[in-house]
Amino acid sequence: MTTKTSAKSSRDQGNYDWGLLTIVATLLALGSIMVFSASYAVATLDTGSPYGYFFRQAIWIVLGVVVMIVAMRVPYHFWERASIPLMGVALLALVAVLAFGDVRYGATRTLFDGSVQPSEPAKIAIIIYISAWLASKGNRIRNVQVGLAPFAVLMGIITVLLVSQPAISTMILIVVTAFIMFFIAGAELRQLILLGVGSAGTFWLILQYSPHASERIAKYTASFWNPWESQEWQTGQTLRAVLNGGFFGQGLGNGDYKLPGGVPLGWSDNIFAIIGEELGLLGALFVIFLFSLLVYRGLRAALRAPDTFGMLLATGITTLLTLQALLSIAVVLAVSPPTGVALPLISYGGSSLVTVMGAIGILLNVSRGADRASPVGTNLQDSYARFNFGWGNGRSRVSGAGRSAASGGGVGPGGPTGVRNTRRT
């Protein structure tokens, strides 16, 4: 009996994605070093200690690790059952920000004197809810009344709440992630076209009636053509910092643009500029390489998930982290309008870091479930799902032998016929 128990415990421990954990640990370590390097001058002025921001970040990292461990131990189907209450709390929190939020940098996005930003955990709550909702609809997602209409209404509510803050970058991240999940779940081409047209119209209305958004776009248009002399001073500073780094960088701690008057929020939203200056092109490419590995491990978990809910949940989390990293880097390189988007796992911040760590914990649990569902000795090609971009069949575009028959993908009764309801009782 002792031997069997020991063997079972060993198998359970081996089911965690240690590759993903290694990538996360590397990004956290690199982020801690860069937060200290980028903030010690400003922290001395703000807190009286060069370690002020670094110690705060360390506390958030410890809390984030605890949240990640809890999330990776909780079976991911718990979140499917809790999706409706989570969504309700997320919407109430977004409303509370508008009513009781703190005004910072011209926007109302935080509570409790700027320490909590509800839109960050709301991202994950929305992904969980959409994953559960799409999985429960199955092949009925093709029906306009069942699929497109409710989806459009939900996205409309979320858009209004976020634009009112305004948190336009967060709104774009959530909406694009939801569209990708809707596509993967089996939406038809005409539905995606209608959503695209509706989104374009909504974005045009936002530009017309939101001075914040229209001002950002106007400044970005000017800065795109001449970033050095535009009204968007931040854009020129981040580019100068990156160019100052050259190929090998100025050396850790030797950057000039992190000093007061240099790159604004160089320890937070624009930390990639400080990485480019101090670690050079090689350091910047190393960060991009780490995020590429994270994306690979996330998509691997999605492709091998044993059911539709797990597949959509892993896809949504991976997509959100990917888009957020790309947007943060794009802002620094003047490819996107300046936004307040943190670089996941690297930038200084509490709500963002803890939320990302919790999301990765959920992703690790999905990956663990995939490994348990995979039979020993399965051919690698067979154990991975495949993408099917066929239009009009109304079923999930991810199918394969690794997914259980109950989810409607791969082998088993009803496998190729469509996606069934995966909600467990």
RODO-2510 file (C-alpha; in nm, 4 decimals, decimal comma):
residues 425
     n   res          X          Y          Z
     1     m     0,0000     0,0000     0,0000
     2     t     0,2844     0,2400     0,0898
     3     t     0,4566     0,1732    -0,2393
     4     k     0,1403     0,2417    -0,4398
     5     t     0,0760     0,5643    -0,2500
     6     s     0,4333     0,6779    -0,3051
     7     a     0,4159     0,5996    -0,6773
     8     k     0,0870     0,7864    -0,7096
     9     s     0,2311     1,0906    -0,5313
    10     s     0,5323     1,0875    -0,7615
    11     r     0,3123     1,0754    -1,0696
    12     d     0,0985     1,3654    -0,9444
    13     q     0,4050     1,5813    -0,8839
    14     g     0,5395     1,5022    -1,2275
    15     n     0,2161     1,6161    -1,3911
    16     y     0,2919     1,9835    -1,3357
    17     d     0,4428     2,1682    -1,6310
    18     w     0,7892     2,2298    -1,4914
    19     g     0,8931     2,3916    -1,8175
    20     l     0,6279     2,6609    -1,7741
    21     l     0,7214     2,7046    -1,4078
    22     t     1,0871     2,7537    -1,5055
    23     i     0,9930     3,0197    -1,7603
    24     v     0,7758     3,2016    -1,5053
    25     a     1,0511     3,1893    -1,2413
    26     t     1,3041     3,3287    -1,4904
    27     l     1,0747     3,6157    -1,5879
    28     l     1,0045     3,6965    -1,2212
    29     a     1,3754     3,6975    -1,1348
    30     l     1,4603     3,9159    -1,4333
    31     g     1,1698     4,1453    -1,3528
    32     s     1,2800     4,1880    -0,9889
    33     i     1,6315     4,2821    -1,0976
    34     m     1,5066     4,5313    -1,3558
    35     v     1,2497     4,6856    -1,1198
    36     f     1,5293     4,7604    -0,8721
    37     s     1,7638     4,8905    -1,1407
    38     a     1,4954     5,1086    -1,2989
    39     s     1,3493     5,2436    -0,9741
    40     y     1,6250     5,2976    -0,7186
    41     a     1,6807     5,6636    -0,8119
    42     v     1,3105     5,7514    -0,8060
    43     a     1,2473     5,5306    -0,5017
    44     t     1,5102     5,7241    -0,3060
    45     l     1,3162     6,0441    -0,3690
    46     d     0,9707     5,8922    -0,3097
    47     t     1,0329     5,6542    -0,0192
    48     g     1,3687     5,7599     0,1228
    49     s     1,5235     5,4245     0,0337
    50     p     1,6603     5,2943    -0,2974
    51     y     1,4975     4,9612    -0,2149
    52     g     1,1484     5,1083    -0,1640
    53     y     0,9865     4,9843    -0,4845
    54     f     1,1937     4,6652    -0,4869
    55     f     1,0700     4,5576    -0,1410
    56     r     0,7100     4,6318    -0,2381
    57     q     0,7528     4,4250    -0,5518
    58     a     0,9001     4,1399    -0,3468
    59     i     0,5904     4,1386    -0,1267
    60     w     0,3643     4,1237    -0,4320
    61     i     0,5740     3,8398    -0,5764
    62     v     0,5359     3,6366    -0,2556
    63     l     0,1603     3,6970    -0,2583
    64     g     0,1481     3,6095    -0,6289
    65     v     0,3334     3,2819    -0,5697
    66     v     0,0850     3,1884    -0,2966
    67     v    -0,2071     3,2663    -0,5299
    68     m    -0,0433     3,0640    -0,8094
    69     i     0,0103     2,7617    -0,5836
    70     v    -0,3514     2,7706    -0,4697
    71     a    -0,4763     2,8069    -0,8285
    72     m    -0,2602     2,5223    -0,9565
    73     r    -0,3946     2,2932    -0,6813
    74     v    -0,7617     2,3742    -0,7404
    75     p    -0,9195     2,1585    -1,0170
    76     y    -0,9927     2,3938    -1,3040
    77     h    -1,3550     2,2759    -1,3291
    78     f    -1,4144     2,4560    -0,9998
    79     w    -1,3840     2,7800    -1,1980
    80     e    -1,6424     2,6528    -1,4458
    81     r    -1,8942     2,6094    -1,1655
    82     a    -1,8018     2,9473    -1,0150
    83     s    -1,8031     3,1348    -1,3462
    84     i    -2,1350     3,3172    -1,2946
    85     p    -2,0571     3,4477    -0,9423
    86     l    -1,7093     3,5497    -1,0576
    87     m    -1,8530     3,7404    -1,3513
    88     g    -2,1035     3,9128    -1,1254
    89     v    -1,8312     4,0229    -0,8836
    90     a    -1,6151     4,1458    -1,1742
    91     l    -1,8967     4,3603    -1,3158
    92     l    -1,9792     4,5012    -0,9701
    93     a    -1,6124     4,5876    -0,9166
    94     l    -1,5976     4,7722    -1,2492
    95     v    -1,9091     4,9676    -1,1521
    96     a    -1,7588     5,0420    -0,8085
    97     v    -1,4535     5,1944    -0,9750
    98     l    -1,6729     5,4433    -1,1593
    99     a    -1,8572     5,5346    -0,8386
   100     f    -1,5791     5,5300    -0,5776
   101     g    -1,2520     5,5055    -0,7715
   102     d    -0,9392     5,7177    -0,7325
   103     v    -0,8415     5,9570    -1,0111
   104     r    -0,4826     5,8932    -1,1202
   105     y    -0,3104     6,0099    -1,4388
   106     g    -0,6404     6,1452    -1,5685
   107     a    -0,8305     5,8172    -1,5301
   108     t    -1,0457     5,6467    -1,2652
   109     r    -0,9197     5,2889    -1,2590
   110     t    -0,8236     5,2054    -0,9005
   111     l    -0,9688     5,1619    -0,5520
   112     f    -0,8255     5,2009    -0,2003
   113     d    -0,5875     5,4867    -0,2793
   114     g    -0,4545     5,3274    -0,5969
   115     s    -0,3599     4,9899    -0,4456
   116     v    -0,6187     4,7790    -0,6322
   117     q    -0,7076     4,7924    -0,9998
   118     p    -1,0265     4,5833    -1,0455
   119     s    -0,9901     4,5613    -1,4234
   120     e    -0,6906     4,3283    -1,3761
   121     p    -0,8690     4,0375    -1,1976
   122     a    -1,1770     4,1169    -1,4081
   123     k    -0,9793     4,0043    -1,7156
   124     i    -0,9455     3,6511    -1,5785
   125     a    -1,3023     3,6398    -1,4478
   126     i    -1,4292     3,7342    -1,7943
   127     i    -1,2134     3,4670    -1,9598
   128     i    -1,3431     3,2032    -1,7162
   129     y    -1,7033     3,3049    -1,7789
   130     i    -1,6675     3,3112    -2,1584
   131     s    -1,4931     2,9706    -2,1526
   132     a    -1,7758     2,8152    -1,9497
   133     w    -2,0431     2,9868    -2,1591
   134     l    -1,8957     2,8824    -2,4943
   135     a    -1,8362     2,5247    -2,3742
   136     s    -2,1975     2,4967    -2,2582
   137     k    -2,3360     2,6088    -2,5973
   138     g    -2,1540     2,3497    -2,8058
   139     n    -2,2535     2,3454    -3,1734
   140     r    -2,5434     2,5820    -3,0971
   141     i    -2,2879     2,8613    -3,1103
   142     r    -2,3824     2,8968    -3,4792
   143     n    -2,7306     3,0124    -3,3830
   144     v    -2,7446     3,3932    -3,3796
   145     q    -2,9854     3,4063    -3,0859
   146     v    -2,7844     3,1585    -2,8805
   147     g    -2,4308     3,2584    -2,9828
   148     l    -2,3753     3,5918    -3,1538
   149     a    -2,6410     3,8076    -2,9864
   150     p    -2,5608     3,7236    -2,6199
   151     f    -2,1887     3,7435    -2,6946
   152     a    -2,2260     4,0890    -2,8520
   153     v    -2,4361     4,2150    -2,5575
   154     l    -2,1782     4,0899    -2,3055
   155     m    -1,8922     4,2538    -2,4942
   156     g    -2,0951     4,5748    -2,5186
   157     i    -2,1486     4,5898    -2,1404
   158     i    -1,7804     4,5264    -2,0705
   159     t    -1,6761     4,7859    -2,3295
   160     v    -1,8980     5,0573    -2,1797
   161     l    -1,7708     4,9929    -1,8254
   162     l    -1,4039     5,0003    -1,9292
   163     v    -1,4258     5,2971    -2,1656
   164     s    -1,5988     5,4968    -1,8929
   165     q    -1,2898     5,4731    -1,6685
   166     p    -1,1281     5,5090    -1,9321
   167     a    -0,9256     5,1864    -1,9693
   168     i    -0,9220     5,1543    -2,3464
   169     s    -0,6144     4,9318    -2,3668
   170     t    -0,7685     4,6856    -2,1198
   171     m    -1,0909     4,6910    -2,3192
   172     i    -0,9043     4,6087    -2,6396
   173     l    -0,7170     4,3210    -2,4727
   174     i    -1,0377     4,1673    -2,3367
   175     v    -1,2411     4,2102    -2,6553
   176     v    -0,9717     4,0711    -2,8875
   177     t    -0,9127     3,7751    -2,6540
   178     a    -1,2875     3,7048    -2,6417
   179     f    -1,3098     3,7198    -3,0231
   180     i    -1,0298     3,4654    -3,0575
   181     m    -1,2002     3,2350    -2,8067
   182     f    -1,5306     3,2754    -2,9941
   183     f    -1,3533     3,1802    -3,3164
   184     i    -1,1825     2,8770    -3,1619
   185     a    -1,5159     2,7635    -3,0152
   186     g    -1,6621     2,7287    -3,3651
   187     a    -1,8135     3,0636    -3,4692
   188     e    -1,9008     3,0981    -3,8363
   189     l    -1,7278     3,3418    -4,0689
   190     r    -2,0368     3,5611    -4,1049
   191     q    -2,0609     3,5925    -3,7267
   192     l    -1,7012     3,7077    -3,7051
   193     i    -1,7583     3,9578    -3,9860
   194     l    -2,0634     4,1000    -3,8084
   195     l    -1,8694     4,1248    -3,4839
   196     g    -1,5809     4,2937    -3,6643
   197     v    -1,8095     4,5504    -3,8259
   198     g    -1,9887     4,6130    -3,4970
   199     s    -1,6595     4,6508    -3,3113
   200     a    -1,5276     4,8949    -3,5709
   201     g    -1,8451     5,1015    -3,5371
   202     t    -1,8212     5,0953    -3,1583
   203     f    -1,4565     5,2020    -3,1721
   204     w    -1,5498     5,4926    -3,4002
   205     l    -1,8156     5,6037    -3,1519
   206     i    -1,5606     5,5836    -2,8708
   207     l    -1,3283     5,8122    -3,0639
   208     q    -1,6118     6,0558    -3,1267
   209     y    -1,7413     6,0782    -2,7712
   210     s    -1,4335     6,0008    -2,5605
   211     p    -1,1931     6,2987    -2,5457
   212     h    -0,9350     6,0760    -2,3774
   213     a    -0,9347     5,8224    -2,6617
   214     s    -0,9477     6,0771    -2,9445
   215     e    -0,6617     6,2756    -2,7876
   216     r    -0,4484     5,9616    -2,7583
   217     i    -0,5102     5,8655    -3,1201
   218     a    -0,4371     6,2201    -3,2443
   219     k    -0,1097     6,2346    -3,0526
   220     y    -0,0131     5,8869    -3,1699
   221     t    -0,0748     5,9745    -3,5342
   222     a     0,1663     6,2654    -3,5013
   223     s     0,4220     6,0667    -3,3010
   224     f     0,4167     5,7777    -3,5474
   225     w     0,5489     5,9977    -3,8288
   226     n     0,7858     6,2017    -3,6127
   227     p     0,8319     6,0407    -3,2695
   228     w     1,1246     6,2665    -3,1748
   229     e     0,9339     6,5958    -3,1910
   230     s     0,5747     6,4915    -3,1283
   231     q     0,3444     6,5968    -2,8471
   232     e     0,3816     6,2453    -2,7040
   233     w     0,7073     6,3097    -2,5137
   234     q     0,6968     5,9588    -2,3665
   235     t     0,7277     5,8027    -2,7121
   236     g     1,0491     5,9858    -2,7924
   237     q     1,2015     5,9025    -2,4544
   238     t     1,1374     5,5284    -2,4776
   239     l     1,2851     5,5149    -2,8268
   240     r     1,5931     5,7097    -2,7177
   241     a     1,6438     5,4716    -2,4274
   242     v     1,6254     5,1641    -2,6501
   243     l     1,8616     5,3147    -2,9092
   244     n     2,1031     5,4184    -2,6335
   245     g     2,1395     5,0535    -2,5379
   246     g     2,2773     4,9402    -2,8708
   247     f     2,3464     4,5714    -2,9178
   248     f     2,4995     4,4815    -2,5795
   249     g     2,3499     4,7557    -2,3613
   250     q     2,4996     5,0095    -2,1216
   251     g     2,5225     4,7512    -1,8458
   252     l     2,2912     4,6656    -1,5599
   253     g     2,2402     4,9748    -1,3413
   254     n     2,4184     5,2077    -1,5863
   255     g     2,1203     5,3396    -1,7806
   256     d     2,0582     5,7148    -1,7981
   257     y     1,6905     5,7230    -1,8947
   258     k     1,5672     5,5710    -1,5693
   259     l     1,6694     5,8858    -1,3837
   260     p     1,4127     6,1600    -1,3086
   261     g     1,3291     6,3381    -1,6314
   262     g     1,3990     6,0272    -1,8396
   263     v     1,1520     5,7539    -1,9322
   264     p     0,8284     5,8019    -1,7343
   265     l     0,7315     5,5001    -1,5222
   266     g     1,0446     5,3178    -1,6355
   267     w     1,0042     5,0631    -1,3542
   268     s     0,6410     4,9928    -1,4484
   269     d     0,4654     5,0390    -1,7835
   270     n     0,7825     5,1285    -1,9778
   271     i     1,0241     4,8843    -1,8184
   272     f     1,1024     4,7278    -2,1574
   273     a     1,2735     5,0553    -2,2544
   274     i     1,5074     5,0253    -1,9550
   275     i     1,5741     4,6623    -2,0445
   276     g     1,6667     4,7734    -2,3964
   277     e     1,8981     5,0448    -2,2645
   278     e     2,0796     4,8436    -1,9968
   279     l     2,0766     4,4936    -2,1495
   280     g     2,0740     4,5992    -2,5142
   281     l     1,9178     4,4244    -2,8095
   282     l     2,0365     4,0874    -2,6760
   283     g     1,8539     4,1382    -2,3477
   284     a     1,5385     4,2587    -2,5209
   285     l     1,5402     3,9579    -2,7532
   286     f     1,5934     3,7275    -2,4548
   287     v     1,2783     3,8668    -2,2920
   288     i     1,0832     3,8163    -2,6147
   289     f     1,2220     3,4610    -2,6365
   290     l     1,0994     3,3845    -2,2832
   291     f     0,7515     3,5075    -2,3673
   292     s     0,7569     3,2971    -2,6843
   293     l     0,8315     2,9903    -2,4742
   294     l     0,5499     3,0841    -2,2363
   295     v     0,3098     3,1076    -2,5316
   296     y     0,4243     2,7687    -2,6577
   297     r     0,3664     2,6015    -2,3214
   298     g     0,0262     2,7675    -2,2871
   299     l    -0,0917     2,6598    -2,6312
   300     r     0,0463     2,3132    -2,5640
   301     a    -0,1756     2,2912    -2,2561
   302     a    -0,4749     2,4138    -2,4594
   303     l    -0,4171     2,1651    -2,7405
   304     r    -0,3881     1,8749    -2,4973
   305     a    -0,6758     1,9744    -2,2683
   306     p    -0,9151     1,6832    -2,2043
   307     d    -1,2332     1,8877    -2,2565
   308     t    -1,3620     2,1973    -2,4315
   309     f    -1,3772     2,4158    -2,1208
   310     g    -1,0120     2,3443    -2,0401
   311     m    -0,9097     2,4092    -2,3992
   312     l    -1,0905     2,7452    -2,4133
   313     l    -0,9675     2,8479    -2,0687
   314     a    -0,6031     2,7765    -2,1546
   315     t    -0,6440     2,9460    -2,4927
   316     g    -0,7949     3,2573    -2,3351
   317     i    -0,5279     3,2917    -2,0660
   318     t    -0,2433     3,2363    -2,3121
   319     t    -0,3930     3,4793    -2,5632
   320     l    -0,4412     3,7495    -2,3002
   321     l    -0,0823     3,7213    -2,1726
   322     t     0,0499     3,7228    -2,5294
   323     l    -0,1476     4,0292    -2,6345
   324     q    -0,0576     4,2161    -2,3157
   325     a     0,3137     4,1497    -2,3630
   326     l     0,2992     4,2480    -2,7300
   327     l     0,1087     4,5693    -2,6518
   328     s     0,3493     4,6697    -2,3735
   329     i     0,6497     4,6170    -2,6016
   330     a     0,4754     4,7884    -2,8938
   331     v     0,4167     5,1021    -2,6848
   332     v     0,7872     5,1265    -2,6016
   333     l     0,8813     5,0867    -2,9680
   334     a     0,6232     5,3493    -3,0799
   335     v     0,4216     5,0909    -3,2721
   336     s     0,1164     5,1518    -3,0522
   337     p    -0,0309     5,4571    -2,8781
   338     p     0,0970     5,5051    -2,5213
   339     t    -0,1130     5,2996    -2,2788
   340     g    -0,0898     5,1894    -1,9183
   341     v    -0,0254     4,8210    -1,9897
   342     a     0,2256     4,6380    -1,7705
   343     l     0,4711     4,3842    -1,9090
   344     p     0,3497     4,0580    -1,7479
   345     l     0,5704     3,9174    -1,4697
   346     i     0,8316     4,1919    -1,5191
   347     s     0,6724     4,5322    -1,4574
   348     y     0,6245     4,6715    -1,1076
   349     g     0,2674     4,6389    -0,9878
   350     g     0,0421     4,4601    -0,7433
   351     s    -0,2948     4,3798    -0,9000
   352     s    -0,1420     4,2997    -1,2386
   353     l     0,1291     4,0707    -1,1023
   354     v    -0,0978     3,8765    -0,8644
   355     t    -0,3616     3,8369    -1,1377
   356     v    -0,1076     3,7051    -1,3878
   357     m     0,0296     3,4599    -1,1311
   358     g    -0,3205     3,3351    -1,0534
   359     a    -0,3905     3,2907    -1,4260
   360     i    -0,0704     3,0915    -1,4697
   361     g    -0,1722     2,8727    -1,1759
   362     i    -0,4990     2,7928    -1,3547
   363     l    -0,3041     2,7225    -1,6728
   364     l    -0,0792     2,4839    -1,4810
   365     n    -0,3835     2,2973    -1,3514
   366     v    -0,5245     2,2623    -1,7034
   367     s    -0,1871     2,1277    -1,8159
   368     r    -0,1848     1,8839    -1,5237
   369     g    -0,5288     1,7565    -1,6240
   370     a    -0,4080     1,7128    -1,9813
   371     d    -0,1150     1,4988    -1,8669
   372     r    -0,3425     1,2827    -1,6535
   373     a    -0,5777     1,2310    -1,9477
   374     s    -0,2989     1,1371    -2,1886
   375     p    -0,2476     0,7601    -2,2081
   376     v     0,1022     0,6299    -2,1493
   377     g     0,2842     0,5541    -2,4713
   378     t     0,0627     0,7726    -2,6864
   379     n     0,2287     0,8908    -3,0036
   380     l     0,3267     1,2583    -2,9679
   381     q     0,1564     1,3442    -3,2952
   382     d    -0,1660     1,1765    -3,1796
   383     s    -0,1625     1,3263    -2,8300
   384     y    -0,1576     1,6800    -2,9628
   385     a    -0,4764     1,8320    -3,0949
   386     r    -0,4905     1,9905    -3,4361
   387     f    -0,6352     2,3158    -3,5534
   388     n    -0,9177     2,2886    -3,8023
   389     f    -0,9962     2,6197    -3,9682
   390     g    -1,2896     2,4899    -4,1688
   391     w    -1,5815     2,7305    -4,1908
   392     g    -1,9457     2,6665    -4,1264
   393     n    -1,9290     2,3321    -3,9511
   394     g    -2,0190     2,4902    -3,6163
   395     r    -1,7854     2,2804    -3,4043
   396     s    -1,4774     2,3708    -3,2092
   397     r    -1,1775     2,4402    -3,4303
   398     v    -0,9548     2,2440    -3,1963
   399     s    -0,9983     1,8697    -3,1993
   400     g    -0,7801     1,5713    -3,1426
   401     a    -0,7198     1,2387    -2,9747
   402     g    -0,6096     1,4042    -2,6514
   403     r    -0,9589     1,5444    -2,5805
   404     s    -1,2235     1,3331    -2,4097
   405     a    -1,5296     1,2192    -2,5972
   406     a    -1,7490     1,4227    -2,3662
   407     s    -1,6098     1,7415    -2,5120
   408     g    -1,6961     1,6485    -2,8643
   409     g    -1,3409     1,6533    -2,9975
   410     g    -1,1311     1,3631    -3,1243
   411     v    -1,2267     1,0003    -3,0882
   412     g    -1,5157     0,8441    -2,9084
   413     p    -1,8918     0,8609    -2,9536
   414     g    -1,9937     1,1960    -3,0890
   415     g    -1,6303     1,3006    -3,1351
   416     p    -1,6479     1,4562    -3,4806
   417     t    -2,0124     1,5592    -3,4658
   418     g    -1,9783     1,8743    -3,2551
   419     v    -1,8933     2,0174    -2,9193
   420     r    -2,1136     1,8981    -2,6379
   421     n    -2,1823     2,0595    -2,3059
   422     t    -1,8827     1,9840    -2,0824
   423     r    -2,0310     2,1173    -1,7590
   424     r    -2,0014     1,8479    -1,4965
   425     t    -2,2635     1,7636    -1,2373
***
